[in-house]
Amino acid sequence: MKSSALFTTAVLVFTGLTILGFLNLGQKNFWASHAESRRADIARNMIKTGDYIVPRVNDKVILTKPPLYYWALAASFKINGKATEASARVPSAIAGVATAMVVFLIGFALFDSLTAVLAVAVLSTSYLFSFFLRFAELDMLFTFFITLSFYFLIRLYQNPDRPKKWGFCFWLSAALGFLVKGPFALLYPIGAFMLVLPFGKNRSSFAKSFFNLPGIAVFMIIVLPWFVYVYLYTGAGAIFAEEVAQRITDSRGKDHSPFFYLESLVNFSPWLIVLPFALFRAINLEIKRSGLILAWLIGGVAIASLISAKNHHYILPLYPAMALLTGRYVAVHLKGGLNDNYMLESITGWLGIFISFLVFLTLAILPFAPRFTTEVPPLYPYMNAGLVVVCAFLLATALRFYRGRNFTGLWISVITGLFITLIFAHAFVVPKLNSRNSHKNFLVNIRKIVDRQNPLRMYKIENFQTTFYLDRSAPALWNKNDLDKFVKTINQEDAKGYLITKKRFLVEALKISGGKTRMIDNYFIPHTASKGGNRFVLIEVDRGKKDKL
């Protein structure tokens, strides 16, 4: 590929990523009770109280995560003027684009500019990365600092005789990552370092450069103050008990397979079908160049698998490594470097066509999916139909390029189709579905009924959408005794109180409180789902009514 064409491709890839990250970013409501709304509420409370050191939500101190991500959210809220869904997601979108830029730098440093551009394209169009790009959660910012740490580690590995620059930058980046999500900011790069150290030519020099004393000192200066303050504030090591000890020993109620993260790699789709070939080639033909990337991936999976608490997004920091390996493999395919290697050239071409076919099929069946059969009319029918035609053309183009052995054109067609589909899904379809499957409208209506001076509690639930959209605390009552005490308090204060609970707890809550149902959430539920018991209900508890019963 000529340099001018490569530059144009790079600009288009980053443009596609930016559109994917920012288009209609605020159209989707918060719908994960312990994710987006919780993080956003903590940051907003920091602004309200002026306490940017100790995170709080719903009148409780939350010491499960360091504060750097919350500071980023608070800064976004202040710049925007208020806390909104869009301003809460902006830090993740910026971090995602920045991560892609660092991936480009790594690809260029280890391989060439073509690999760098393709690695960015692969990363941007992988499912889990594209999802968290638009999600108000700390994992994307954490992934950025992990990726940046690996960039400095790679440059240190390439230049072990220049420790001051790269070693210092590594520890600085690791410190900032530590302030986002704790010890994993060190575990991933140190695990990779331990894997590659025995095989390096300049082991002694690399080790000395890695353990850079000025860098370690800066790490301590950045990290220790917050942890020491928290330790003194709580009187115990709560942060480590929660984030280290419990996560290592406690699966948190989920019995995951030891191979959970191997199964979780499906979230790297659609590039998962190319990844095994990329790994095979990297191990057999480019182990020296790809050694640290392989250690990043293999060591990261091993470390994450040793921790009892598991979740798909815990390995999001490994996605840049997979993207670099896959991007390198596709780059070699474009250059004809797979010719006569186990028929890999033809097989890889068909993998690209298969991905293009999946893109076309996804858009073609979207209006007929079971979830949409209850929707009248279908979501964005004209836009969907137009995109089906576009992706059918891209599929036909990919086939034509394959027959002509023009693999550059083939992969450009594939990547274009992926960007189109992901932008349509994330920026249009998902927000439209979400608006029918969100508690936001219910909670906005509660604000019209419940005055701020009226006591408000949640019964047998703790949903942080409630605290965010109501902009007030609503402590949780977890048992009948707690609810009974709340009712007695209302009677003593001659006040009117309110409860938010789920429909399956409604009879019990009405019986104990003597209250009445004021409103039931009517958000959309597909007719095939039996989720009626999860609808939110607002109960009004009149003053003195319990005593009269």
N, C-alpha and C positions, 0 to 999 in steps of 0.2 A: 504494500500500500504506500503510495506517494506521501511525502510529508504534508503537503497541503490537504490531501484527502484525510489523512490521519488527524490533522488539527481540526478539520471540520467535523469529523466523527466525534472527537473528544468534546467539542463545544456542544454538539447535539446530545450526547450522552449526559453531560452535566446539566443541560437545559431540561432534558426529560426528568432527571432526578429532582431538580428544583421544583418543577411542576408537580411531580408526584408527591413531594414533601409538603408543599404549601397550598396547593389549589383546594379551595373549600375546606380549609383546615378546621374552621369552627362550626361547620354544619352538623357535625356528629355530636350528640349529647354525651355526657359522661354516663356510662352504663356499667362500669365495673366498680362495685361498691368499695373494694379494698385497693383499687389501683389509681386511676386518674383523679377521681374526686378526693380521695384521701391525700394524695400528694399536693393537690391544688389547695385544699383546705388548710394544710399545715403551713404552706407558704403564705397564704392570706393571713393566717393568725400571726405569723411573724411580723407582717406589716402592721397589723392592728395593735399588737402588744409592744412592738419595738424590741422584742427579745428575739434576736437572730441566732442565738446559741442553742437554746433548748427547744426542739420541735414539740408542738402540742397540737392535738386534734380532739374535738369533742370534750374539752376540759380535762384531757389526760396527757401526761408527758409521754412522748413516743421516742424511745432511744434505740430503735432497731436499725437506724441508718444515720450516718454522719450528715452534716447539713449542706454540703456544697450544692447538691441538686436543688434543694429548697431555696438556696440563695439565688440560683439561676431563675427559678420560677418567680420568686419575689421581684427580681429585677425586671423580668418580662411584664409582670403585672403593673409595676410602677411606670414603665415606659408606655404601656398601653392605656394606663389611667384607671383600669379596673381589672378584676379577675374574671376572665372569660375562658371558654373552652379553647378558643384559638390561641390566646396568649399563654395558656398553660402548655400547649403543644409546640409552640415555637422553639423552645430550647431543644427539644428532641429533633425537630426538623433541621435546625442549624447544626446540631451535633452529628446528624446523619450525613449531611452534605460534607461537613468537615472530615468525617471518617472516610468518606469516599476520596477526598483529596489526599489524605494520608496513604490510603491504599494505592493511589496513583503514584505517589512518591516511592513507596516500597517496590511496586512493580517496575518502575523505572530504574531504581537503584540495583535491583537484583537481575533484571532481565532487559527489557527494552520498552520503548514508548507504546508499541502495539499491545504488548502484554498488559501494560498499565491501564490503557483505555478499556480493554476487554474485561479486566478484573473489576473495574468500576461498574461496567455494564452488568456483569454477572451479579455483583453484590446488590446493586440497585433493584434488580428484577427478581431476586430471591424472595420467597413469600414472607418469611419471618422478619427480615430486615425491612421490607416495604411496609409491614404492619407497624412495627415499633418506630418507624420514621414519623408516623402520624399519631403517636400515642404518648400521653403525658405520664411517662414512667422514667425512672432513672437509668434504665439499662442502655439506652442509646448514648447518653453522655458517658456512661461507664465504658462502653465499647469504644468510644472515641479515645479515651485516655489509655485504654489497653492497647489499641492499635498504634497510638503515638509512641507508647513505651516500646513496642516491638520495632517501630521504625528506628528509634534511637539505639536499640539493642542490635539491630542488623547493621547499622552504620558503625557501631562499636566493634562488631565482629569483623567487619571489613577493614577497619582501621584501628586495631588494638593498640597501636603505638601513639594514638592521639586520645588518651582517656579523658582529658579535662573537659573537652567540649561535649562529646556524646555521652559519656558516663554521667556527667552532671545533669544533662537534659533528661536522661532516662529516669534518674531518681526524682527529678522535679515532676515529671509526668506521672510517675508512680504515686507520688505524694498526693497529687490532685485526684487521681483515680481512687486512692485510699479514702479521701474525704467524700467520695460519692458513694462507695459501696463496701468499704472496709478491706479486709485482708486479701481478698481475691485479686486486688490490684497488684499484689506482689506474687501471689501463688502462681498465676499463669506465666508471667515472664521468667520467674525463677525456676519453675518446672522445665520450661524450654531450655533455659541456660544449663541446667544440670544434664539434660539429654544430649546437648550438642558438645558440651565441654570435653568429654573423653575422645571425641573424634576430630577436634580441631588441630590445626598445625601449630598454632601459637597459644597453647593452652595456658601457660603461665602468664603470658602477657594479657590474654583475654580476661582471665580471672582477676588479675590485678586491676585492669581497666574497669571491669564490672563493679568491683567493690571500691568505688571511687569515694574517698573519705569526704571531700567537700560536698559531693552529691548526697551521701548518706546524712551528713549534718543538716543539709537543707531539708531533706525528707523529714527528719526528726523535728526540725523547727516548724514545719508546716503542719505536721500531723499531730504531734503530741499535745499542744495546748488544748485543743477541743476535747480529746479523750481524757486528759487529766482533769479538766473542768467538769466534765460529765461524771467522772468517778467521784470527785469531791461533792458534786451536787447531789448525787443519788446516795452516796455513802456506800456504794457497792459497785461491782463490775458488771452492771446490768447490760451494758452494750455488748460485752464479750460473751456473757452468758447466753444472750439471745442470738447473736449473729455468728458465733463460733461454735460454742459447745452444743447448743441445741441443734444447729444445722448439721453438725457432724454426726450426732447420735440419734436424732429424732427425725423421723420421716414426716412428721406433722399430719398424721392420720392417713397418709397415702402410701400404699404398699407398691412401690415401683420395682420393676425388674432391674437386675444388675446391668442389663443391656438397654436401659431406658434411653440413654443419649444416642445410642446407635439407631434406635427406632425413631428418636426425635429428629434425626437428620432429614426425615421426610419434609420438614419445614424449610429445607434448602431447595425445595422444588421451585421450578422445574429442572434445575441444574443438577439435581441429585443423580440423574441417569448418566451424566457426563463425569461426575466426580470420581467414580472408581477407576476409569481410564486415566484420568489426570493423576491420581495417586500412583497408579502402576507406572506411568511414564516418569514421574518425578523421582520415585524410589530407584528405578532401574537406570535412568539415563541422566538425571540432573540432581543427584543427591547432594552434591557440594553446593550448588546454587540454592536448592530448595530445602536444605537441611533445617534451617531455623523455622521456616514456614511449616514443615512437617512436624517439627518438635512443638511448635505453637498449637497445632491441631491435635496431634496424638497425646501430648502431655496434658493439654487442656481437657480433653475428653476423659482421660484417666483421673485427673484431679477432681473433676466434677462428679465422676461416678463414685468416688470414695465418700462423698458427702451424702448423708442419708436424705436430707431434704432436696428434692429434685423438681425442676420445672423446665419447660422447653426454653424459656428465654434466658436461663442461666448460662447457656452456651452461646448466646448471641455474640460475645466477644471473640468466638472462634470463627464466625462467618467471614470476616475479612481474609483469614488464612485459606478457607475453602475457596473463596472467590479468586484469590491470587493463583492457587493451583489450577483451578478450572480455566481462568483467563489465560494462563500460560499454555495450557493444552490446546485451547481453541486458537491461540496465536500461532502455535506450531502447525496446526492444521491449515490455517490460512496460507502459511508460507510453504506448504507442501512437505513439511518435515515428517509427516506420518506415512509417507509413501512406502509401500512394501513392508510395513511393520504390522504383521498379523492382520492384514486387511483393515487396519485401524482407520485409514483414510475414508474408505467407503462406509464403514460402520459409523464413524463420527458424523459423516454427512447425513446419514439416515437418522441419527439422533437429533440433529438440528431440524430435519423435516418433521420428525415426530413431535418435537416441542411446538413447532409452528402449527401442526394439526391440533394439538391440545388447546392452543390459544383460540383457534377458530371454533373448535367444538364447545369450549366454555362459553363463548359469546352466543353461539347458536342455540344452546339448550337453556340459557339463562332464563328466558321468559317462561319456560315450561317446567322449571324446577318446582318441586312440591311446595316449597315455602311461598312461591309466587301465585299458586293456584287460588289462594284466598284473596289476592289483591285485585281490585278492579279500579282502574285499568292496570295493565302491567307497567312496571317501572321503566320510564324512558324508552318507550317502544321504538320511536323513530331513530333516536340516537343509537340504540342497540342494533337495529336493522342496518343502519349505515356502517357501523363498526364491523358487523358480520361480513358485509361486502368488502370492506377494506382488508380484513384479515383473510378472507378467501383469496383475494388478489395477492396478498403477501405469501400465502401458502403456495399458490400457483407459481409465483415468482421464485420461491425457494426451490421448488421442484425443477424449474427451468434452469436455474443456476447450478443445481446439482448435476443435471445432465451435461451441462457445459463445463463442469469441473471448476466453476467459479465459486469457490468457497467463501470468498470475501462477500460477494453479493448474497449468498445463502445466509450467512450469520447476521448480516445487517438486516435482512428481512425478518429473521427470527427475533432479534432484539427489539426491532421496531414494533412488532406485534405484541411483545411482552409489555413494553412501556404503555402502549395504547390500552391494553386490557387492564393493567394494574391501575392506571390513572382513572379509567372509567369506573372500576370497581370501588377503589378507595375514596375517590372524590365525589362520586355521584350515587352509586347503588347502595353502598353501606350506610352513608348518612340518611338516605331516604328510608331504608329499613329501620335504622336506629330510631328515627323520629316516631315510629309506631311501636317500638319495643323499649321505650325509655320511661323512667318515672318522672322526667322533668316537668311535664305538663301538670301532673298530679301535685307535685311539690310547689309549683308556682301558684296553683289554686289554693293550696294550704295557706300561703302567705296572705291571701285575701280574707281568710277565715280566722286565723290564729294571730292575735296581737302579740307583740314581742314580750309583753309583761306576763302573758299566760304561760304557766309551766308546760313544757313539752317533753315527752319521753318516748323512747322506742321500746317496744315489748318483744322480747325474745329475738330481736334482730339488732344489728348494728350496721347501718348502711350510710356510707359517707357521702352519697349523693344527697341525702337528707340535710346534712350539716352544710354542705357547699351551697346548694340551691336555696335553702332557707336562710343562709348566712347567720346561723345561730347554733348553739350547742343543743343536743338532744340526747342526754345520757341514756344508756341502755339499761333496761330492767330485765334480768335474766330468769327470774322465777316468780312464783305467786306471792311469796312473802315480800319481795321488793315492790311488786305492784300494789299490794295491800297497804304498805307503808306510804307509797305515793298518794293513794286515795285519801288516807287519813290526814296527810299533810295538807291536801287541798281543802278538806273539811275544816281543819283547824284554822286555816288562813282565809276561809270563806271566799275561795277563789274558784275559777273555772280552769280546768286542765285538759290536756289533750294527749292522746296516745297514737302512735303510728305503729302498726303491726301488720302481719300478713294474714290473709283471709283464713288460712288454716288455723290460726290462733284466735280468730274473732270471737267464737262462742265462749271460749275460756276467758278472754279479756273482758267481754261484756258482763259475764257472770260475776267476776271478781270486782270490777270497777263500778258496776251499776250504771254505766254510761250508755250512750247511744251512738249508732253509726252515723257519721256526718257525710262521708264521701268514700267511694271505692274507686281505685285506679282503673281506668278503662283502656289501658294501652293494648295494642294489637297482639293477639296470640293466635298463631296458626291453628286451624281446626284439628290438625293432627296431633297437637301437643296438649298434654294434660297438666297445664301449669296454672290453672285457675287459682289454686291454693296459694300461689306466690304473689297474687295481686296485693298491692298495698291498700290498707284501710286506715282511715282517720276516725278515731273515736273521741267523742266529747264527753268529759266527765264533769257533770254539773256539781256545783258546790252544795254540799249537804245531802245530795241525792242518795248516796250509799247508806246514810243513816236512816233515811225514810223508808228504805226497802225492808 
